[in-house]
Amino acid sequence: MTALYIITRYVTFPGAFIRCFYEHIMLKITKTPVEDDRYIRDDEMSSHIEHELIKGPTAAFFTALIPCLLCLWGALLMAMCPVVFRPTSVAGTVFTGLSVWFAVSLLSNCFPSVEDAFNLADRIYRKGNLFQKIIFAPFFAVLFVGAYAERYSVSFFGAMAAVVAVFVF
């Protein structure tokens, strides 16, 4: 556990709370028991909900994918706000800063935990059928790499670069 990971979770706490909320909803939908529902902690499960292993491959896939997609969609909206509404006053500048912070916060917290990614791999590639293996493979690759990027705070720096790219292009 690195200090950088804990610092980025505290700096990006709005995204951590929103992502955990989405994950909590998906766990309730899939009827997966939750062991610890604290959103921000001082360990490797910070910005993730500790829960039992998800049973089926489809449930595991959508529990990992839906929070990620919702966070990506919210981050895109937040990053586009300053582009659409050009800041011309002090309030506009404050709004721009807050929307950029929320966008970076959502982007840096959008991926599942590494444990969820390994559970997803086990459910898809051991217990899933051929159709699930083919359809879920590209999404699984992104989620798996993103889980490790988030664990080592690479997603935080990637999120800052992505939001800057939105402003440039």
C-alpha positions in Angstrom: 0.0 0.0 0.0 1.6 3.2 -1.1 1.1 6.6 0.5 0.4 8.0 -2.9 -2.6 5.8 -3.2 -4.1 7.0 0.1 -3.4 10.7 -0.8 -5.0 10.4 -4.2 -8.1 8.8 -2.6 -8.4 11.7 -0.2 -7.8 14.3 -2.8 -10.4 12.7 -5.1 -13.0 11.8 -2.5 -16.0 12.9 -4.5 -15.2 10.4 -7.2 -14.5 7.7 -4.6 -17.9 8.3 -2.9 -19.8 8.3 -6.2 -18.1 5.2 -7.5 -18.7 3.4 -4.2 -22.3 4.4 -4.3 -22.7 2.9 -7.8 -20.9 -0.3 -6.7 -23.1 -0.5 -3.7 -26.2 -0.3 -5.9 -24.9 -3.0 -8.2 -24.1 -5.3 -5.2 -27.7 -4.8 -4.0 -29.0 -5.6 -7.4 -26.9 -8.8 -7.6 -27.8 -9.7 -4.0 -24.1 -10.0 -3.1 -23.5 -9.7 0.7 -21.5 -6.6 1.7 -18.9 -7.1 4.4 -17.7 -3.5 4.9 -19.4 -0.6 3.3 -17.1 2.2 4.4 -16.2 4.3 1.3 -13.0 5.9 2.3 -10.5 3.9 4.4 -6.7 3.9 5.0 -6.1 0.5 3.3 -6.1 -1.0 -0.2 -9.9 -1.1 -0.3 -10.3 2.7 -0.1 -12.9 3.8 -2.6 -14.1 0.2 -2.9 -16.7 -1.8 -1.1 -15.6 -5.0 0.6 -18.0 -7.7 -0.4 -18.2 -11.5 -0.9 -17.3 -12.9 -4.2 -19.9 -12.4 -6.9 -21.3 -15.7 -8.0 -22.1 -15.6 -11.8 -19.9 -14.3 -14.7 -22.6 -11.9 -15.9 -23.2 -10.4 -12.5 -19.5 -10.0 -11.8 -19.0 -8.4 -15.2 -21.8 -5.9 -14.8 -20.9 -5.1 -11.2 -17.4 -4.1 -12.5 -18.5 -2.4 -15.7 -21.6 -0.3 -14.8 -19.9 1.8 -12.1 -17.0 2.4 -14.4 -19.2 3.5 -17.3 -21.3 5.8 -15.1 -18.1 7.4 -13.7 -16.7 7.8 -17.2 -20.0 9.4 -18.4 -20.1 11.8 -15.4 -16.4 12.7 -15.9 -17.1 13.5 -19.5 -20.0 15.7 -18.6 -17.9 17.5 -15.9 -15.0 18.0 -18.2 -17.2 19.4 -21.0 -18.9 22.0 -18.7 -16.0 24.5 -18.9 -15.7 23.9 -22.7 -19.4 24.6 -23.3 -19.8 27.4 -20.7 -16.8 29.6 -21.1 -15.8 31.2 -17.8 -16.1 35.0 -18.1 -16.3 35.9 -14.4 -14.9 34.8 -11.0 -17.9 32.5 -10.5 -17.3 31.0 -13.9 -13.7 30.4 -13.0 -14.6 28.7 -9.7 -17.2 26.6 -11.6 -14.5 25.6 -14.1 -12.1 24.6 -11.3 -14.8 22.6 -9.5 -15.9 20.8 -12.6 -12.3 19.9 -13.5 -11.7 18.6 -10.0 -14.9 16.5 -10.2 -13.9 15.1 -13.6 -10.4 14.1 -12.5 -12.0 12.7 -9.3 -14.4 10.5 -11.2 -11.9 9.4 -13.8 -9.3 8.4 -11.2 -11.8 6.3 -9.2 -13.7 4.6 -12.0 -12.1 1.1 -12.2 -12.8 -1.9 -10.0 -10.5 -3.2 -7.3 -7.8 -5.7 -8.2 -9.6 -8.3 -6.2 -12.8 -7.7 -8.2 -10.8 -7.9 -11.4 -9.4 -11.3 -10.4 -12.8 -12.5 -9.4 -14.1 -11.3 -12.8 -11.3 -13.3 -14.5 -12.2 -16.4 -12.6 -15.9 -16.1 -13.2 -15.5 -15.4 -17.0 -12.7 -17.7 -18.0 -13.4 -20.6 -15.6 -17.1 -20.7 -15.3 -18.3 -18.6 -18.3 -19.4 -20.0 -21.6 -17.7 -19.3 -25.0 -20.1 -16.5 -25.8 -19.3 -14.7 -22.5 -15.6 -15.2 -23.0 -15.7 -13.6 -26.5 -18.1 -10.7 -25.6 -16.6 -9.8 -22.3 -12.9 -10.1 -23.3 -12.2 -6.5 -24.5 -14.0 -4.9 -21.6 -12.3 -7.3 -19.2 -8.9 -6.3 -20.5 -9.6 -2.6 -19.9 -11.1 -3.2 -16.5 -8.1 -5.4 -15.4 -5.5 -3.0 -16.6 -7.4 -0.1 -15.1 -7.7 -1.9 -11.7 -3.9 -2.1 -11.6 -3.5 1.5 -12.8 -5.8 2.7 -10.0 -4.0 0.6 -7.4 -0.7 2.4 -8.2 -2.3 5.8 -8.7 -1.5 5.9 -12.4 -5.2 6.5 -13.1 -5.0 9.8 -11.2 -2.3 11.1 -13.5 -4.0 9.7 -16.6 -7.2 11.4 -15.5 -5.5 14.7 -15.3 -4.0 14.2 -18.7 -7.4 13.2 -20.1 -9.1 16.3 -18.8 -6.4 18.5 -20.2 -6.8 16.8 -23.5 -10.5 17.7 -23.5 -9.6 21.4 -23.1 -6.9 21.3 -25.8 -9.1 19.5 -28.4 
